[in-house]
Amino acid sequence: MKVYTKTGDQGQTSLLSKQRVYKDDDRVHAYGTVDEASSAMGLAKSLTQKEWVVNIIHPIQVELISLAADLATEGTEDAGKYRISESHVQTLRA
């Protein structure tokens, strides 16, 4: 089933914050790439029989979803509004 609004999108898409940006915006590319990484990890989880692999991948996927949400939301510059914090970055560096 196709839905037509007859308004067109003028090459733009909406962020979670309802702000409109062009589809070739760096932010759109970034959260698309993060989504692809999460999808690849989901495929890996579905193909393994090893619970320890799932236990490693799943929390990373959860954080990638939060990262994509941060990237898709305008106006998160205010302290405390990011879903991904400095502690997430430090954990990855460890």
PyMOL Python script that loads the backbone (N, CA, C, O; Angstrom):
from pymol import cmd

cmd.read_pdbstr("""\
ATOM      1  N   MET A   1       0.842  -1.171   0.000  1.00  0.00           N
ATOM      2  CA  MET A   1       0.000   0.000   0.000  1.00  0.00           C
ATOM      3  C   MET A   1       0.887   1.233   0.000  1.00  0.00           C
ATOM      4  O   MET A   1       1.757   1.373   0.860  1.00  0.00           O
ATOM      5  N   LYS A   2       0.677   2.114  -0.941  1.00  0.00           N
ATOM      6  CA  LYS A   2       1.446   3.347  -1.024  1.00  0.00           C
ATOM      7  C   LYS A   2       0.605   4.501  -0.508  1.00  0.00           C
ATOM      8  O   LYS A   2      -0.614   4.536  -0.678  1.00  0.00           O
ATOM      9  N   VAL A   3       1.293   5.449   0.129  1.00  0.00           N
ATOM     10  CA  VAL A   3       0.624   6.638   0.645  1.00  0.00           C
ATOM     11  C   VAL A   3       1.186   7.839  -0.085  1.00  0.00           C
ATOM     12  O   VAL A   3       2.402   8.028  -0.130  1.00  0.00           O
ATOM     13  N   TYR A   4       0.329   8.637  -0.647  1.00  0.00           N
ATOM     14  CA  TYR A   4       0.741   9.849  -1.344  1.00  0.00           C
ATOM     15  C   TYR A   4       0.141  11.055  -0.642  1.00  0.00           C
ATOM     16  O   TYR A   4      -1.067  11.125  -0.418  1.00  0.00           O
ATOM     17  N   THR A   5       1.008  12.008  -0.298  1.00  0.00           N
ATOM     18  CA  THR A   5       0.511  13.239   0.315  1.00  0.00           C
ATOM     19  C   THR A   5       0.422  14.365  -0.706  1.00  0.00           C
ATOM     20  O   THR A   5      -0.178  15.406  -0.439  1.00  0.00           O
ATOM     21  N   LYS A   6       1.023  14.157  -1.880  1.00  0.00           N
ATOM     22  CA  LYS A   6       1.055  15.126  -2.978  1.00  0.00           C
ATOM     23  C   LYS A   6       1.747  16.427  -2.597  1.00  0.00           C
ATOM     24  O   LYS A   6       1.528  17.462  -3.226  1.00  0.00           O
ATOM     25  N   THR A   7       2.590  16.370  -1.556  1.00  0.00           N
ATOM     26  CA  THR A   7       3.340  17.568  -1.170  1.00  0.00           C
ATOM     27  C   THR A   7       4.823  17.418  -1.484  1.00  0.00           C
ATOM     28  O   THR A   7       5.534  18.420  -1.561  1.00  0.00           O
ATOM     29  N   GLY A   8       5.310  16.183  -1.669  1.00  0.00           N
ATOM     30  CA  GLY A   8       6.728  15.973  -1.918  1.00  0.00           C
ATOM     31  C   GLY A   8       7.538  16.255  -0.673  1.00  0.00           C
ATOM     32  O   GLY A   8       7.040  16.850   0.282  1.00  0.00           O
ATOM     33  N   ASP A   9       8.782  15.828  -0.686  1.00  0.00           N
ATOM     34  CA  ASP A   9       9.609  16.067   0.501  1.00  0.00           C
ATOM     35  C   ASP A   9      10.737  17.059   0.220  1.00  0.00           C
ATOM     36  O   ASP A   9      11.523  17.365   1.116  1.00  0.00           O
ATOM     37  N   GLN A  10      10.827  17.562  -1.002  1.00  0.00           N
ATOM     38  CA  GLN A  10      11.864  18.523  -1.395  1.00  0.00           C
ATOM     39  C   GLN A  10      13.259  18.074  -0.970  1.00  0.00           C
ATOM     40  O   GLN A  10      14.126  18.903  -0.692  1.00  0.00           O
ATOM     41  N   GLY A  11      13.472  16.752  -0.920  1.00  0.00           N
ATOM     42  CA  GLY A  11      14.782  16.221  -0.568  1.00  0.00           C
ATOM     43  C   GLY A  11      15.099  16.316   0.906  1.00  0.00           C
ATOM     44  O   GLY A  11      16.264  16.222   1.293  1.00  0.00           O
ATOM     45  N   GLN A  12      14.093  16.501   1.733  1.00  0.00           N
ATOM     46  CA  GLN A  12      14.312  16.638   3.167  1.00  0.00           C
ATOM     47  C   GLN A  12      13.649  15.505   3.934  1.00  0.00           C
ATOM     48  O   GLN A  12      12.768  14.809   3.430  1.00  0.00           O
ATOM     49  N   THR A  13      14.107  15.345   5.173  1.00  0.00           N
ATOM     50  CA  THR A  13      13.529  14.376   6.091  1.00  0.00           C
ATOM     51  C   THR A  13      13.411  15.033   7.454  1.00  0.00           C
ATOM     52  O   THR A  13      14.055  16.051   7.710  1.00  0.00           O
ATOM     53  N   SER A  14      12.605  14.469   8.323  1.00  0.00           N
ATOM     54  CA  SER A  14      12.424  15.015   9.674  1.00  0.00           C
ATOM     55  C   SER A  14      13.304  14.279  10.668  1.00  0.00           C
ATOM     56  O   SER A  14      13.432  13.056  10.619  1.00  0.00           O
ATOM     57  N   LEU A  15      13.909  15.039  11.568  1.00  0.00           N
ATOM     58  CA  LEU A  15      14.624  14.450  12.688  1.00  0.00           C
ATOM     59  C   LEU A  15      13.611  14.105  13.774  1.00  0.00           C
ATOM     60  O   LEU A  15      12.444  14.481  13.671  1.00  0.00           O
ATOM     61  N   LEU A  16      14.041  13.401  14.804  1.00  0.00           N
ATOM     62  CA  LEU A  16      13.139  13.097  15.917  1.00  0.00           C
ATOM     63  C   LEU A  16      12.586  14.364  16.549  1.00  0.00           C
ATOM     64  O   LEU A  16      11.473  14.365  17.075  1.00  0.00           O
ATOM     65  N   SER A  17      13.357  15.440  16.500  1.00  0.00           N
ATOM     66  CA  SER A  17      12.949  16.713  17.079  1.00  0.00           C
ATOM     67  C   SER A  17      12.028  17.505  16.155  1.00  0.00           C
ATOM     68  O   SER A  17      11.681  18.649  16.450  1.00  0.00           O
ATOM     69  N   LYS A  18      11.635  16.899  15.041  1.00  0.00           N
ATOM     70  CA  LYS A  18      10.741  17.494  14.037  1.00  0.00           C
ATOM     71  C   LYS A  18      11.426  18.523  13.145  1.00  0.00           C
ATOM     72  O   LYS A  18      10.790  19.076  12.248  1.00  0.00           O
ATOM     73  N   GLN A  19      12.710  18.791  13.374  1.00  0.00           N
ATOM     74  CA  GLN A  19      13.455  19.688  12.502  1.00  0.00           C
ATOM     75  C   GLN A  19      13.624  19.012  11.143  1.00  0.00           C
ATOM     76  O   GLN A  19      13.827  17.799  11.077  1.00  0.00           O
ATOM     77  N   ARG A  20      13.542  19.779  10.066  1.00  0.00           N
ATOM     78  CA  ARG A  20      13.735  19.258   8.716  1.00  0.00           C
ATOM     79  C   ARG A  20      15.181  19.485   8.303  1.00  0.00           C
ATOM     80  O   ARG A  20      15.723  20.575   8.484  1.00  0.00           O
ATOM     81  N   VAL A  21      15.804  18.447   7.747  1.00  0.00           N
ATOM     82  CA  VAL A  21      17.157  18.547   7.215  1.00  0.00           C
ATOM     83  C   VAL A  21      17.183  17.847   5.864  1.00  0.00           C
ATOM     84  O   VAL A  21      16.323  17.016   5.572  1.00  0.00           O
ATOM     85  N   TYR A  22      18.165  18.183   5.049  1.00  0.00           N
ATOM     86  CA  TYR A  22      18.292  17.521   3.754  1.00  0.00           C
ATOM     87  C   TYR A  22      18.764  16.086   3.943  1.00  0.00           C
ATOM     88  O   TYR A  22      19.518  15.787   4.869  1.00  0.00           O
ATOM     89  N   LYS A  23      18.318  15.210   3.067  1.00  0.00           N
ATOM     90  CA  LYS A  23      18.631  13.793   3.181  1.00  0.00           C
ATOM     91  C   LYS A  23      20.116  13.491   3.006  1.00  0.00           C
ATOM     92  O   LYS A  23      20.575  12.417   3.394  1.00  0.00           O
ATOM     93  N   ASP A  24      20.868  14.419   2.432  1.00  0.00           N
ATOM     94  CA  ASP A  24      22.309  14.205   2.302  1.00  0.00           C
ATOM     95  C   ASP A  24      23.086  14.867   3.438  1.00  0.00           C
ATOM     96  O   ASP A  24      24.307  15.003   3.354  1.00  0.00           O
ATOM     97  N   ASP A  25      22.401  15.274   4.484  1.00  0.00           N
ATOM     98  CA  ASP A  25      23.024  15.885   5.654  1.00  0.00           C
ATOM     99  C   ASP A  25      23.934  14.867   6.350  1.00  0.00           C
ATOM    100  O   ASP A  25      23.609  13.681   6.413  1.00  0.00           O
ATOM    101  N   ASP A  26      25.057  15.329   6.863  1.00  0.00           N
ATOM    102  CA  ASP A  26      26.001  14.440   7.554  1.00  0.00           C
ATOM    103  C   ASP A  26      25.330  13.687   8.703  1.00  0.00           C
ATOM    104  O   ASP A  26      25.643  12.527   8.968  1.00  0.00           O
ATOM    105  N   ARG A  27      24.416  14.358   9.368  1.00  0.00           N
ATOM    106  CA  ARG A  27      23.716  13.735  10.497  1.00  0.00           C
ATOM    107  C   ARG A  27      22.903  12.519  10.033  1.00  0.00           C
ATOM    108  O   ARG A  27      22.894  11.487  10.704  1.00  0.00           O
ATOM    109  N   VAL A  28      22.225  12.639   8.895  1.00  0.00           N
ATOM    110  CA  VAL A  28      21.425  11.540   8.353  1.00  0.00           C
ATOM    111  C   VAL A  28      22.330  10.379   7.942  1.00  0.00           C
ATOM    112  O   VAL A  28      22.012   9.216   8.194  1.00  0.00           O
ATOM    113  N   HIS A  29      23.445  10.698   7.316  1.00  0.00           N
ATOM    114  CA  HIS A  29      24.407   9.652   6.952  1.00  0.00           C
ATOM    115  C   HIS A  29      24.942   8.947   8.199  1.00  0.00           C
ATOM    116  O   HIS A  29      25.097   7.726   8.211  1.00  0.00           O
ATOM    117  N   ALA A  30      25.222   9.725   9.248  1.00  0.00           N
ATOM    118  CA  ALA A  30      25.785   9.151  10.470  1.00  0.00           C
ATOM    119  C   ALA A  30      24.805   8.196  11.137  1.00  0.00           C
ATOM    120  O   ALA A  30      25.184   7.080  11.492  1.00  0.00           O
ATOM    121  N   TYR A  31      23.543   8.613  11.315  1.00  0.00           N
ATOM    122  CA  TYR A  31      22.649   7.686  11.998  1.00  0.00           C
ATOM    123  C   TYR A  31      22.254   6.518  11.109  1.00  0.00           C
ATOM    124  O   TYR A  31      21.877   5.462  11.616  1.00  0.00           O
ATOM    125  N   GLY A  32      22.332   6.684   9.804  1.00  0.00           N
ATOM    126  CA  GLY A  32      22.125   5.554   8.901  1.00  0.00           C
ATOM    127  C   GLY A  32      23.239   4.521   9.040  1.00  0.00           C
ATOM    128  O   GLY A  32      22.984   3.317   9.036  1.00  0.00           O
ATOM    129  N   THR A  33      24.462   4.995   9.162  1.00  0.00           N
ATOM    130  CA  THR A  33      25.607   4.098   9.334  1.00  0.00           C
ATOM    131  C   THR A  33      25.526   3.366  10.668  1.00  0.00           C
ATOM    132  O   THR A  33      25.812   2.171  10.747  1.00  0.00           O
ATOM    133  N   VAL A  34      25.137   4.084  11.710  1.00  0.00           N
ATOM    134  CA  VAL A  34      24.979   3.458  13.025  1.00  0.00           C
ATOM    135  C   VAL A  34      23.886   2.382  12.963  1.00  0.00           C
ATOM    136  O   VAL A  34      24.037   1.310  13.548  1.00  0.00           O
ATOM    137  N   ASP A  35      22.801   2.667  12.263  1.00  0.00           N
ATOM    138  CA  ASP A  35      21.717   1.694  12.112  1.00  0.00           C
ATOM    139  C   ASP A  35      22.189   0.452  11.358  1.00  0.00           C
ATOM    140  O   ASP A  35      21.818  -0.668  11.708  1.00  0.00           O
ATOM    141  N   GLU A  36      23.002   0.651  10.327  1.00  0.00           N
ATOM    142  CA  GLU A  36      23.544  -0.494   9.586  1.00  0.00           C
ATOM    143  C   GLU A  36      24.439  -1.357  10.474  1.00  0.00           C
ATOM    144  O   GLU A  36      24.407  -2.584  10.383  1.00  0.00           O
ATOM    145  N   ALA A  37      25.233  -0.722  11.328  1.00  0.00           N
ATOM    146  CA  ALA A  37      26.095  -1.480  12.244  1.00  0.00           C
ATOM    147  C   ALA A  37      25.246  -2.301  13.205  1.00  0.00           C
ATOM    148  O   ALA A  37      25.550  -3.466  13.460  1.00  0.00           O
ATOM    149  N   SER A  38      24.186  -1.705  13.737  1.00  0.00           N
ATOM    150  CA  SER A  38      23.296  -2.426  14.642  1.00  0.00           C
ATOM    151  C   SER A  38      22.612  -3.586  13.930  1.00  0.00           C
ATOM    152  O   SER A  38      22.444  -4.660  14.508  1.00  0.00           O
ATOM    153  N   SER A  39      22.218  -3.375  12.687  1.00  0.00           N
ATOM    154  CA  SER A  39      21.583  -4.446  11.909  1.00  0.00           C
ATOM    155  C   SER A  39      22.546  -5.604  11.680  1.00  0.00           C
ATOM    156  O   SER A  39      22.156  -6.767  11.783  1.00  0.00           O
ATOM    157  N   ALA A  40      23.792  -5.292  11.371  1.00  0.00           N
ATOM    158  CA  ALA A  40      24.798  -6.342  11.166  1.00  0.00           C
ATOM    159  C   ALA A  40      24.998  -7.136  12.451  1.00  0.00           C
ATOM    160  O   ALA A  40      25.155  -8.356  12.412  1.00  0.00           O
ATOM    161  N   MET A  41      24.993  -6.455  13.574  1.00  0.00           N
ATOM    162  CA  MET A  41      25.138  -7.158  14.849  1.00  0.00           C
ATOM    163  C   MET A  41      23.913  -8.031  15.126  1.00  0.00           C
ATOM    164  O   MET A  41      24.041  -9.123  15.679  1.00  0.00           O
ATOM    165  N   GLY A  42      22.738  -7.555  14.746  1.00  0.00           N
ATOM    166  CA  GLY A  42      21.534  -8.362  14.908  1.00  0.00           C
ATOM    167  C   GLY A  42      21.607  -9.630  14.070  1.00  0.00           C
ATOM    168  O   GLY A  42      21.200 -10.701  14.521  1.00  0.00           O
ATOM    169  N   LEU A  43      22.121  -9.512  12.861  1.00  0.00           N
ATOM    170  CA  LEU A  43      22.301 -10.690  12.012  1.00  0.00           C
ATOM    171  C   LEU A  43      23.285 -11.659  12.660  1.00  0.00           C
ATOM    172  O   LEU A  43      23.046 -12.867  12.688  1.00  0.00           O
ATOM    173  N   ALA A  44      24.381 -11.131  13.176  1.00  0.00           N
ATOM    174  CA  ALA A  44      25.368 -11.992  13.840  1.00  0.00           C
ATOM    175  C   ALA A  44      24.734 -12.721  15.019  1.00  0.00           C
ATOM    176  O   ALA A  44      24.981 -13.910  15.222  1.00  0.00           O
ATOM    177  N   LYS A  45      23.917 -12.010  15.799  1.00  0.00           N
ATOM    178  CA  LYS A  45      23.241 -12.654  16.933  1.00  0.00           C
ATOM    179  C   LYS A  45      22.327 -13.779  16.467  1.00  0.00           C
ATOM    180  O   LYS A  45      22.242 -14.830  17.102  1.00  0.00           O
ATOM    181  N   SER A  46      21.650 -13.549  15.359  1.00  0.00           N
ATOM    182  CA  SER A  46      20.698 -14.556  14.881  1.00  0.00           C
ATOM    183  C   SER A  46      21.398 -15.793  14.314  1.00  0.00           C
ATOM    184  O   SER A  46      20.784 -16.855  14.216  1.00  0.00           O
ATOM    185  N   LEU A  47      22.652 -15.670  13.948  1.00  0.00           N
ATOM    186  CA  LEU A  47      23.376 -16.775  13.336  1.00  0.00           C
ATOM    187  C   LEU A  47      24.245 -17.563  14.314  1.00  0.00           C
ATOM    188  O   LEU A  47      24.840 -18.574  13.942  1.00  0.00           O
ATOM    189  N   THR A  48      24.317 -17.110  15.546  1.00  0.00           N
ATOM    190  CA  THR A  48      25.183 -17.797  16.514  1.00  0.00           C
ATOM    191  C   THR A  48      24.366 -18.670  17.453  1.00  0.00           C
ATOM    192  O   THR A  48      23.190 -18.413  17.716  1.00  0.00           O
ATOM    193  N   GLN A  49      25.010 -19.682  17.937  1.00  0.00           N
ATOM    194  CA  GLN A  49      24.434 -20.553  18.966  1.00  0.00           C
ATOM    195  C   GLN A  49      25.072 -20.256  20.323  1.00  0.00           C
ATOM    196  O   GLN A  49      24.715 -20.867  21.330  1.00  0.00           O
ATOM    197  N   LYS A  50      26.007 -19.324  20.343  1.00  0.00           N
ATOM    198  CA  LYS A  50      26.789 -19.059  21.547  1.00  0.00           C
ATOM    199  C   LYS A  50      26.183 -17.897  22.336  1.00  0.00           C
ATOM    200  O   LYS A  50      26.128 -16.764  21.858  1.00  0.00           O
ATOM    201  N   GLU A  51      25.737 -18.197  23.534  1.00  0.00           N
ATOM    202  CA  GLU A  51      25.093 -17.181  24.373  1.00  0.00           C
ATOM    203  C   GLU A  51      26.056 -16.053  24.734  1.00  0.00           C
ATOM    204  O   GLU A  51      25.643 -14.899  24.845  1.00  0.00           O
ATOM    205  N   TRP A  52      27.340 -16.379  24.920  1.00  0.00           N
ATOM    206  CA  TRP A  52      28.298 -15.343  25.290  1.00  0.00           C
ATOM    207  C   TRP A  52      28.445 -14.297  24.186  1.00  0.00           C
ATOM    208  O   TRP A  52      28.715 -13.130  24.471  1.00  0.00           O
ATOM    209  N   VAL A  53      28.269 -14.709  22.926  1.00  0.00           N
ATOM    210  CA  VAL A  53      28.340 -13.758  21.819  1.00  0.00           C
ATOM    211  C   VAL A  53      27.147 -12.802  21.898  1.00  0.00           C
ATOM    212  O   VAL A  53      27.308 -11.589  21.762  1.00  0.00           O
ATOM    213  N   VAL A  54      25.965 -13.346  22.115  1.00  0.00           N
ATOM    214  CA  VAL A  54      24.753 -12.531  22.247  1.00  0.00           C
ATOM    215  C   VAL A  54      24.903 -11.572  23.425  1.00  0.00           C
ATOM    216  O   VAL A  54      24.499 -10.412  23.338  1.00  0.00           O
ATOM    217  N   ASN A  55      25.480 -12.051  24.520  1.00  0.00           N
ATOM    218  CA  ASN A  55      25.656 -11.211  25.707  1.00  0.00           C
ATOM    219  C   ASN A  55      26.614 -10.048  25.482  1.00  0.00           C
ATOM    220  O   ASN A  55      26.532  -9.031  26.171  1.00  0.00           O
ATOM    221  N   ILE A  56      27.510 -10.191  24.534  1.00  0.00           N
ATOM    222  CA  ILE A  56      28.415  -9.085  24.188  1.00  0.00           C
ATOM    223  C   ILE A  56      27.740  -8.131  23.213  1.00  0.00           C
ATOM    224  O   ILE A  56      27.819  -6.913  23.371  1.00  0.00           O
ATOM    225  N   ILE A  57      27.083  -8.684  22.213  1.00  0.00           N
ATOM    226  CA  ILE A  57      26.515  -7.858  21.140  1.00  0.00           C
ATOM    227  C   ILE A  57      25.307  -7.051  21.589  1.00  0.00           C
ATOM    228  O   ILE A  57      25.186  -5.879  21.231  1.00  0.00           O
ATOM    229  N   HIS A  58      24.416  -7.648  22.360  1.00  0.00           N
ATOM    230  CA  HIS A  58      23.154  -6.978  22.691  1.00  0.00           C
ATOM    231  C   HIS A  58      23.339  -5.612  23.365  1.00  0.00           C
ATOM    232  O   HIS A  58      22.704  -4.648  22.937  1.00  0.00           O
ATOM    233  N   PRO A  59      24.181  -5.487  24.399  1.00  0.00           N
ATOM    234  CA  PRO A  59      24.351  -4.161  25.015  1.00  0.00           C
ATOM    235  C   PRO A  59      24.933  -3.125  24.046  1.00  0.00           C
ATOM    236  O   PRO A  59      24.621  -1.937  24.129  1.00  0.00           O
ATOM    237  N   ILE A  60      25.773  -3.590  23.137  1.00  0.00           N
ATOM    238  CA  ILE A  60      26.323  -2.661  22.140  1.00  0.00           C
ATOM    239  C   ILE A  60      25.208  -2.166  21.232  1.00  0.00           C
ATOM    240  O   ILE A  60      25.160  -0.984  20.891  1.00  0.00           O
ATOM    241  N   GLN A  61      24.313  -3.064  20.841  1.00  0.00           N
ATOM    242  CA  GLN A  61      23.170  -2.651  20.015  1.00  0.00           C
ATOM    243  C   GLN A  61      22.310  -1.625  20.734  1.00  0.00           C
ATOM    244  O   GLN A  61      21.866  -0.651  20.125  1.00  0.00           O
ATOM    245  N   VAL A  62      22.074  -1.831  22.006  1.00  0.00           N
ATOM    246  CA  VAL A  62      21.263  -0.886  22.787  1.00  0.00           C
ATOM    247  C   VAL A  62      21.908   0.502  22.754  1.00  0.00           C
ATOM    248  O   VAL A  62      21.225   1.511  22.578  1.00  0.00           O
ATOM    249  N   GLU A  63      23.220   0.536  22.924  1.00  0.00           N
ATOM    250  CA  GLU A  63      23.918   1.824  22.905  1.00  0.00           C
ATOM    251  C   GLU A  63      23.926   2.435  21.511  1.00  0.00           C
ATOM    252  O   GLU A  63      23.844   3.657  21.380  1.00  0.00           O
ATOM    253  N   LEU A  64      24.021   1.619  20.473  1.00  0.00           N
ATOM    254  CA  LEU A  64      23.972   2.146  19.110  1.00  0.00           C
ATOM    255  C   LEU A  64      22.612   2.770  18.809  1.00  0.00           C
ATOM    256  O   LEU A  64      22.534   3.785  18.118  1.00  0.00           O
ATOM    257  N   ILE A  65      21.549   2.171  19.322  1.00  0.00           N
ATOM    258  CA  ILE A  65      20.216   2.747  19.134  1.00  0.00           C
ATOM    259  C   ILE A  65      20.132   4.101  19.832  1.00  0.00           C
ATOM    260  O   ILE A  65      19.554   5.044  19.291  1.00  0.00           O
ATOM    261  N   SER A  66      20.702   4.200  21.018  1.00  0.00           N
ATOM    262  CA  SER A  66      20.726   5.491  21.723  1.00  0.00           C
ATOM    263  C   SER A  66      21.560   6.516  20.967  1.00  0.00           C
ATOM    264  O   SER A  66      21.187   7.686  20.883  1.00  0.00           O
ATOM    265  N   LEU A  67      22.680   6.082  20.422  1.00  0.00           N
ATOM    266  CA  LEU A  67      23.533   6.977  19.640  1.00  0.00           C
ATOM    267  C   LEU A  67      22.785   7.488  18.416  1.00  0.00           C
ATOM    268  O   LEU A  67      22.831   8.681  18.114  1.00  0.00           O
ATOM    269  N   ALA A  68      22.096   6.596  17.707  1.00  0.00           N
ATOM    270  CA  ALA A  68      21.330   7.010  16.533  1.00  0.00           C
ATOM    271  C   ALA A  68      20.246   8.011  16.924  1.00  0.00           C
ATOM    272  O   ALA A  68      19.990   8.970  16.195  1.00  0.00           O
ATOM    273  N   ALA A  69      19.616   7.791  18.062  1.00  0.00           N
ATOM    274  CA  ALA A  69      18.595   8.736  18.532  1.00  0.00           C
ATOM    275  C   ALA A  69      19.214  10.100  18.828  1.00  0.00           C
ATOM    276  O   ALA A  69      18.625  11.132  18.506  1.00  0.00           O
ATOM    277  N   ASP A  70      20.403  10.110  19.442  1.00  0.00           N
ATOM    278  CA  ASP A  70      21.097  11.387  19.680  1.00  0.00           C
ATOM    279  C   ASP A  70      21.394  12.095  18.354  1.00  0.00           C
ATOM    280  O   ASP A  70      21.207  13.306  18.233  1.00  0.00           O
ATOM    281  N   LEU A  71      21.851  11.338  17.377  1.00  0.00           N
ATOM    282  CA  LEU A  71      22.188  11.924  16.083  1.00  0.00           C
ATOM    283  C   LEU A  71      20.944  12.444  15.354  1.00  0.00           C
ATOM    284  O   LEU A  71      21.033  13.389  14.569  1.00  0.00           O
ATOM    285  N   ALA A  72      19.807  11.838  15.610  1.00  0.00           N
ATOM    286  CA  ALA A  72      18.567  12.209  14.921  1.00  0.00           C
ATOM    287  C   ALA A  72      17.763  13.250  15.688  1.00  0.00           C
ATOM    288  O   ALA A  72      16.615  13.525  15.339  1.00  0.00           O
ATOM    289  N   THR A  73      18.349  13.829  16.725  1.00  0.00           N
ATOM    290  CA  THR A  73      17.643  14.816  17.535  1.00  0.00           C
ATOM    291  C   THR A  73      18.429  16.118  17.538  1.00  0.00           C
ATOM    292  O   THR A  73      19.600  16.146  17.917  1.00  0.00           O
ATOM    293  N   GLU A  74      17.796  17.165  17.125  1.00  0.00           N
ATOM    294  CA  GLU A  74      18.415  18.493  17.148  1.00  0.00           C
ATOM    295  C   GLU A  74      18.229  19.090  18.535  1.00  0.00           C
ATOM    296  O   GLU A  74      17.238  18.809  19.210  1.00  0.00           O
ATOM    297  N   GLY A  75      19.168  19.900  18.953  1.00  0.00           N
ATOM    298  CA  GLY A  75      19.017  20.627  20.209  1.00  0.00           C
ATOM    299  C   GLY A  75      19.424  19.831  21.437  1.00  0.00           C
ATOM    300  O   GLY A  75      18.962  20.136  22.537  1.00  0.00           O
ATOM    301  N   THR A  76      20.275  18.819  21.287  1.00  0.00           N
ATOM    302  CA  THR A  76      20.725  18.050  22.450  1.00  0.00           C
ATOM    303  C   THR A  76      22.019  18.617  23.017  1.00  0.00           C
ATOM    304  O   THR A  76      22.668  17.984  23.850  1.00  0.00           O
ATOM    305  N   GLU A  77      22.390  19.806  22.566  1.00  0.00           N
ATOM    306  CA  GLU A  77      23.644  20.388  23.039  1.00  0.00           C
ATOM    307  C   GLU A  77      23.609  20.736  24.517  1.00  0.00           C
ATOM    308  O   GLU A  77      24.657  20.825  25.156  1.00  0.00           O
ATOM    309  N   ASP A  78      22.413  20.935  25.071  1.00  0.00           N
ATOM    310  CA  ASP A  78      22.300  21.249  26.484  1.00  0.00           C
ATOM    311  C   ASP A  78      22.785  20.063  27.312  1.00  0.00           C
ATOM    312  O   ASP A  78      22.478  18.909  27.013  1.00  0.00           O
ATOM    313  N   ALA A  79      23.545  20.370  28.354  1.00  0.00           N
ATOM    314  CA  ALA A  79      24.107  19.304  29.196  1.00  0.00           C
ATOM    315  C   ALA A  79      23.009  18.397  29.734  1.00  0.00           C
ATOM    316  O   ALA A  79      21.944  18.854  30.148  1.00  0.00           O
ATOM    317  N   GLY A  80      23.298  17.100  29.716  1.00  0.00           N
ATOM    318  CA  GLY A  80      22.374  16.146  30.280  1.00  0.00           C
ATOM    319  C   GLY A  80      21.300  15.645  29.330  1.00  0.00           C
ATOM    320  O   GLY A  80      20.496  14.792  29.707  1.00  0.00           O
ATOM    321  N   LYS A  81      21.269  16.151  28.114  1.00  0.00           N
ATOM    322  CA  LYS A  81      20.229  15.722  27.191  1.00  0.00           C
ATOM    323  C   LYS A  81      20.676  14.610  26.250  1.00  0.00           C
ATOM    324  O   LYS A  81      19.845  13.988  25.589  1.00  0.00           O
ATOM    325  N   TYR A  82      21.963  14.358  26.184  1.00  0.00           N
ATOM    326  CA  TYR A  82      22.442  13.263  25.349  1.00  0.00           C
ATOM    327  C   TYR A  82      22.146  11.926  26.018  1.00  0.00           C
ATOM    328  O   TYR A  82      22.229  11.802  27.240  1.00  0.00           O
ATOM    329  N   ARG A  83      21.805  10.944  25.221  1.00  0.00           N
ATOM    330  CA  ARG A  83      21.605   9.590  25.730  1.00  0.00           C
ATOM    331  C   ARG A  83      22.955   8.903  25.921  1.00  0.00           C
ATOM    332  O   ARG A  83      23.126   8.096  26.835  1.00  0.00           O
ATOM    333  N   ILE A  84      23.908   9.230  25.053  1.00  0.00           N
ATOM    334  CA  ILE A  84      25.261   8.700  25.145  1.00  0.00           C
ATOM    335  C   ILE A  84      26.105   9.712  25.917  1.00  0.00           C
ATOM    336  O   ILE A  84      26.149  10.896  25.583  1.00  0.00           O
ATOM    337  N   SER A  85      26.766   9.218  26.947  1.00  0.00           N
ATOM    338  CA  SER A  85      27.529  10.105  27.820  1.00  0.00           C
ATOM    339  C   SER A  85      29.027   9.828  27.700  1.00  0.00           C
ATOM    340  O   SER A  85      29.455   8.920  26.988  1.00  0.00           O
ATOM    341  N   GLU A  86      29.789  10.614  28.396  1.00  0.00           N
ATOM    342  CA  GLU A  86      31.236  10.437  28.428  1.00  0.00           C
ATOM    343  C   GLU A  86      31.603   9.057  28.982  1.00  0.00           C
ATOM    344  O   GLU A  86      32.604   8.471  28.569  1.00  0.00           O
ATOM    345  N   SER A  87      30.808   8.542  29.902  1.00  0.00           N
ATOM    346  CA  SER A  87      31.105   7.213  30.461  1.00  0.00           C
ATOM    347  C   SER A  87      30.991   6.122  29.395  1.00  0.00           C
ATOM    348  O   SER A  87      31.723   5.134  29.454  1.00  0.00           O
ATOM    349  N   HIS A  88      30.098   6.275  28.430  1.00  0.00           N
ATOM    350  CA  HIS A  88      30.010   5.325  27.325  1.00  0.00           C
ATOM    351  C   HIS A  88      31.307   5.341  26.512  1.00  0.00           C
ATOM    352  O   HIS A  88      31.829   4.295  26.126  1.00  0.00           O
ATOM    353  N   VAL A  89      31.810   6.541  26.265  1.00  0.00           N
ATOM    354  CA  VAL A  89      33.040   6.683  25.490  1.00  0.00           C
ATOM    355  C   VAL A  89      34.205   6.046  26.251  1.00  0.00           C
ATOM    356  O   VAL A  89      35.023   5.340  25.661  1.00  0.00           O
ATOM    357  N   GLN A  90      34.277   6.295  27.552  1.00  0.00           N
ATOM    358  CA  GLN A  90      35.358   5.732  28.349  1.00  0.00           C
ATOM    359  C   GLN A  90      35.299   4.208  28.379  1.00  0.00           C
ATOM    360  O   GLN A  90      36.340   3.551  28.366  1.00  0.00           O
ATOM    361  N   THR A  91      34.106   3.643  28.418  1.00  0.00           N
ATOM    362  CA  THR A  91      33.962   2.189  28.395  1.00  0.00           C
ATOM    363  C   THR A  91      34.497   1.615  27.088  1.00  0.00           C
ATOM    364  O   THR A  91      35.157   0.576  27.092  1.00  0.00           O
ATOM    365  N   LEU A  92      34.219   2.282  25.975  1.00  0.00           N
ATOM    366  CA  LEU A  92      34.732   1.810  24.690  1.00  0.00           C
ATOM    367  C   LEU A  92      36.244   1.892  24.626  1.00  0.00           C
ATOM    368  O   LEU A  92      36.882   1.053  23.990  1.00  0.00           O
ATOM    369  N   ARG A  93      36.825   2.887  25.273  1.00  0.00           N
ATOM    370  CA  ARG A  93      38.283   3.044  25.239  1.00  0.00           C
ATOM    371  C   ARG A  93      38.986   2.029  26.128  1.00  0.00           C
ATOM    372  O   ARG A  93      40.166   1.743  25.925  1.00  0.00           O
ATOM    373  N   ALA A  94      38.285   1.487  27.098  1.00  0.00           N
ATOM    374  CA  ALA A  94      38.906   0.552  28.066  1.00  0.00           C
ATOM    375  C   ALA A  94      39.202  -0.792  27.431  1.00  0.00           C
ATOM    376  O   ALA A  94      39.721  -1.688  28.096  1.00  0.00           O
TER     377      ALA A  94
END
""", "prot")
cmd.dss("prot")
cmd.show_as("cartoon", "prot")
cmd.util.cbc("prot")
cmd.orient("prot")
